[in-house]
């Protein structure tokens, strides 16, 4: 096998496109020499009889190994920038770093042990929702829109939720299907909180801000001991007022903001938690069984090791879509209220094209899931374990 290499100018161009610092660009000739040694070493290994099924050697990946390995070396040896070029005069150093980069490329890129994957990044089930997530995150990361503290909290929770969604996607396309489903558990907690805040309004928002401060005091993350003492006195007073025991302090700090929800029968002792509190008030109690299953996996139950991975891949994908549809609705309400006319028009076009595609993909996946695993649909649309 012949490893296709790039020339010195192409090597320099790649370093520039990687936004390499001047200290690296100044020694591109020396680094290119390392690159040629590494490429030769890779070619020598690949030409051995036992290595006939190896993939195309990507020069960009080889370069990234070299640059990062060199960066770590000079950092760990506290080498001054003006001494970078002198290092390469030592043949032992060139041989050393070339050998390491060759080993890492062959082992991590060519021999890398990967789990079987049921979805890849080009599959419309992944590429479409990923496109939409990237679009939403691009908008949310803009700072030009001035928001009040309530909208800003919604924006931050949406950003966190969409980032978690991308984390789930990355786990799915890397073959970590059970872990992806487990991560959905955190995403579901985020969406329930968002729905409660945006449904019940200002009083709940204000209470939630106060409980954030309580949590910071509880973890001693406030650099004012008097303020911490004052907040603990507030917490104790509220606990007494609500008829709670002192042992319920942590529960009150985490979920006490739910007391501000009006027009709801709310049994304090039983419902200061997620499933019987936040999830119920978000009107998503129908996901309780699925959430419980994801929790078992998160707590290292046997499901994590002995499970039907394809089943959990599809289950994670379906629940990701379910949650995304609700989050996107919250995003749409925020953005169409605070965005410019031009941006809203652009967003409306994206939404018109891709939201309908996402719905079609979800319906197709869900029907195949029900058929393949003979999933029993309850009146709450809960998904049972596969038979």
Buried (B, 14 or more C-beta within 10 A) or exposed (E): BEBEBBEBEEBBEBBEEEEBEEBBEBBBEBBBBBBBBBBBBBBEBBEEEEBEEBEEBEBEEBBBBBBEBBBEBBEEEEBEEEEBEEBBEEEEBBEEBBEBBBBBBBEEBBEEEEEEBBBEEEBEBBBBBBBBBEBBBEBBEEEEBEBEEBBEBBBEBBBBBBEBBBBBBBBBBBBBBBBBBBBBBBBBBBBBBBBBBBEBEEEBBBBBBBBEBBBBBBEEEBEEEEEBEEBBEBBEEBBEEBEBEEEBBEBBBBBBBBBBBEEEEBEBEEBBBBBBBBBBBBEBBEBBBBBEBBBBBBEEEEBBEEBBBBBBBBBBBBBBBBBBEBBBEBBBEBBEEBBEEEBBEBBEEEBEEBBEBBEEBBEEBBEEBEEEBEBEEEEEEBBBBBE
